[in-house]
Amino acid sequence: MANDAVVDKGRRRFLTATTAVVGGAGAAVAAVPFIKSWEPSAKAKSAGAPVLADISKIEAGQKVTFAWRGLPVFVVNRTKAQLDALPGEDTHLRDPKSDNTAQQPEYAKNEWRSIKPEWLVMVAICTHLGCVPDFYPEIKPEPFDPNWKGGFYCPCHKSRYDIAGRVFDGVPAPANMPIPPYHFVDDTHILIGVDPGKEVA
C-alpha cells in the first residue's frame, strides 16, 4: 500500500512536470507570432527608408514624382528661363527668402531652394490642406494668373507657388512647400531622405 502511494506520487510529479513543460512550450510558440505582430511590417520599414531617384532621363522643364514616406516628392529639372524668372517673383511671395526654416534644410535656403539651381526636390503637398498641386511649367498667362512664370497651382483651393515652391501672397496656403533632406549621390542619382554628408541609417 505504501509502495502504491509512492508510485502515485512519482507519477503525479511526472505528469505535472510534463504538463508544465508542454504548456510552457505551447505558450512560447503561441507568443512568437503575437510578439512578431508588434514589429513594423516590411512595408512600414521601407516607407521611412531613403529613396534613390534616377534623374538621368528627366529632361529640362520636366517633373517626375517619387514616393518617400508615403508622400509625393517632385523632382523638377528647371530650365534657364524658369530660373531667370525667379527673382522677379519676390514681390508677389509670402516668404521669398525662405525665412521659415522649418520648410527647408539650411543648404536649400537660397533663391532656388535647392543644392543645384536646376534641380528642385520638393515634397509636393500644398501647405493649406494637403492637396497635391499641379505643375504648370510654361511661362505664359494662365486663367489663375495672367503673369504666370511657371510653378505649381493647387486645384483644391487655388493656392499658387513659384517654380521654387515658394507660396504666393494672398492665397490660402500659409507657407512654402517643404524641401526634404536629400543629396546628390552622383550626376544622375539623388538620395531622398538623407542630408549631404550623413550616413544612411
N, C-alpha and C positions, 0 to 999 in steps of 0.2 A: 504494500500500500504506500509506504513511504517512497519506494522507488518510483512508483507511478506518478506521485506528486512531483518528484524531481524531474522526471521526463516531461511532464506537462509544463513545468516552469521553463525548462530549456526550450521546448517547442514554442512556447508563448514568446519568449525573448527573441527567438529566431524570426518568427512571423512579424513581430513588432519592428525589428531592425530592418527586415526585408521590405516591409511596407513603407517604412520611413525613407529608405534609400530609393525605392521605385517612385514614391510620391515626390521626393525632392528632385529626382532626375526629370520627372514629368513636368514639375513646376518650372524647372530651369529651361527645358525645351520650349514650353509654352511662353516663357518670358522673352525668349530671343526675338521673335517677330514683333512682340509688343515694344521692346526697347528699340529695335531697329526702326519702328514707326516714328520714333522721336527724331531720328536723324533727318536732315534735309534731303529731299529727293535729288537725283542727278540733274533733273530739270532746274530745281531751285539753285543748286550749286552753280550750274552753268549760267543761270540768269545773272549772277553777280560777277561772273568772270569777265576779264578783259576780252575785247573783240578785235581781231586783226582784220583791218579793212584794206582790201586791194584797191588802190586808186589808179592803177595803170591804164584803165580803159575809160576813165571819166574825162570827157572832152571839155574844153573851155566853154563856160556858160552852162554846164550840165550839173544836175544834182542826182546823187544816189543816196538811198536810205539804208541804214544798217540798224539792226536791233541790238540794244545794250541795256541790260537790267530791265527788260520789258518796255523800254522807251525807244521811240524812233529817233535816230541821230542822222541829221542831214550832213552829207559831205558835199560841198559845192566847190567846183573849180571855177573861180571867178575870173572874168575877162578883165583886160586892162581898162576898158570903158567903164565897167562896173566899179572898179577900184578908184578910178579917176573921179567918179561921181560922188564918192563917199563924203569928202569934206564939205561939199555943198549942201548936204542934208542936215548938218549940225543944228542949224537954227530951228528945224522942224521937229527935233527929237527931245524926248523927256530926259534922257540920260546919255548925252552924246559922248562924254568922256569915260563912260562905264565906271562911274564912281561907286555904284552899288557893287561892292567887291564880292558879294555872295553870288553874283551872276556869272563870274568867270575867274579862272585862276590868274595869278599875278602876271604870268607870261603871256596872257591874252588880253591884258589891259592896255590896248592900243587902238588906233582908229580902225584897224581891220578885225580886231578881237580874235586874233589867230597867231600862230607861230610863224607861218609863212603867209605873206599877204594874199596870194592867190587861193589858198585853201581855207575854207570855212568849215569847221567841225562844230556842230551845234545840236543840242537837244531840241528837237522840233516840237515843243509843247508851248502853246500860247499861255502866257502868264496870267491871263484873265481867268478862264475856266477850264483850261487843259485841252482845248481842241488842237488838232494838228493843222497848221496853216498851209495854204497853197503857195507854191513857188511861182513867182512872176518875174522871170529873169530879164525880160526885154526892157530897154529904156525907151518907153513910149507911153503916151497917155492911156490911162485905164479908166473905166467907169467910176472907180472909187478914188482916183487921184489923177487929175489932168497933167500933173508934173512928175509922174512916176519915173524913178531912176533905177528900178529893179529892186526886188526884195521879196517879202512874204506878206500875204494877206490872209487873215483868219476869216473863213466864211461864216463862222458861228455868230460873232458879234462885231465884225468889221474892224478889228484891230489891225494895224499895219506896222511892219518892221522893215528897215532898210536891208541892204544886201549883207550887212554885218550882224543882222538880228537885233539891231537897236530899235526900241519902240518909239513910235511917233507920239508927239504930244496930242492931247485931246481925244484919245481913244480909250476904250475900257481897260485894256491891258496896263498894269501898273509898272512893269519892269521889262528890261531886255530879256530875250530868251537866253537860257543858260548855256555856257560852254562847258563841256565835260572835261575831266582830265584826259590828256592824250599826248602822244608824241610820235614823231616820225621814226620808224624802225629803219627805213631806207627811203630811196626816192619814190618807191611805188607802194609802200605799205605804211599805214597808220595804226597804232595800237590805241584803241579807245578804252579808257578806264584806268590808265596808268600815266602819272606825270613824268616828264622828262627826268632821267637820272634815277628813277625809282625802280626797285626790284619788283618783278611780277610775283604776287603772292601765290 
